[in-house]
Amino acid sequence: MLTKGGCPKNMLSIRDALEALEGRWKMLILFSLSTGPKRFGQIAKEVTGISDRMLSKELKNLEANKLVKREIYSTFPPTVEYTITAHGRSLENVMDALHYWGLAHRKKIMGK
């Protein structure tokens, strides 16, 4: 049976997950935050190649999906820190699996 959007009902959860994590950067940002809270500049350094504009957009999206928490500290100038949430941490096994699959895939296609 298809849903309104034309997706079979048993695939809705996969579609929802892919929509929450879609794009090139979200999993890398979550991986960066998995080692502890970070400021914007720290994330930008770890996730090489991402523009500040894209990082800002992706952090807002991850926050909207309750995967990342943004905390503003009342310092001068204000300090903003990003932390992975418990909901985001629930993706750790997925990130580990992607890491190992990526290593095997790289070895298979590059012979390394």
N, C-alpha and C positions, 0 to 999 in steps of 0.2 A: 504494500500500500504506500502511495506517495503522499507527502505532506503538501501544503499549499505551495511551497517553494520548489516542488518537484523532486525533493530528496527523499529516498526511501526512509521510512521511520527508523529502521535499525542503523542508519548512518547519521542521524541527527547529532548524536554526541560527538562523533568524529568531526563533523562539519563545525560544530560549536568550538571544539578544541582548536581546530585549524584556524578558525577566524580569530580566536583570542591570541594565537601565537604566530599568525601569518607574517610573512616578510623575512627579510634577511637578518634583522638585527635583534629581535626580541629574545630569542634563546641565548644569544651571546650576552645581552645585557643581564638577563637572569643569572647566567653562569658567573658573570663578573660579581654580581651582588651576593651570590651564594657563599662567598668567602667573608662576608661581613658588610656593614653599612659603608656607603661611599658617598662622596660629594660628586657633583656633576662632572667636574674636571677629571677626577680619578676614573670615573666610568669611561669618559671620552678617551683617556690614555690607554685603557685596557682594551676597549673595543675599537681597534684601529680601522681607519677608513670611514667611520661614520661622521657625518657633519653635525655640528652643534644643533642645527635646526631639526635634523632627523632624530637625533638623540632626544631632544626635548619632546618631539611628537610621540616617539615610541614610549618614553617614560610616562607621558600622560595617558596613553592607551593602556599600558600595563597597570597603571594606577586605577583606571576606570574598571579594569577587569579584576581588581583586588589582588593582583599578583605582586605589586610593589606598593610600599607606603612611603609617602613624602612627608618629611618632618621639617618644619621651619623653627629655628632657634632664634630667640630674641637677643641677638648679639649685634654689634655694629661693625661692619655691615652684616645683615642677616645671613645666617648660615643655613643652607638647605642640605639635608641628608636623605639619601634613598636607602631603603631596606627591603629585602625580600620578605614577603608575608608568609605566614604558615601555609596559606593556599599556594603561594608560589613555590615554597619548599616541597610541596607535594609533587612537584615536577622533577625532583632530583634524580629519581630512578630513570625518568625519561631522558634527562640530560646525560646521565651516565651511559645509557644504552646508545644514544646518538653519538657520544664520544667514541665508544668502542666500535660502533658500526662505521663511523667515519674513518677511523684508523684502518679497519679492514678494507673498506672501499678504496681508500687512497692506495693501499698496498696492491689491491687487485688491478686498479686502472693505471697505476704508475710503475708497478713492479718494484716498489720500495717497501 
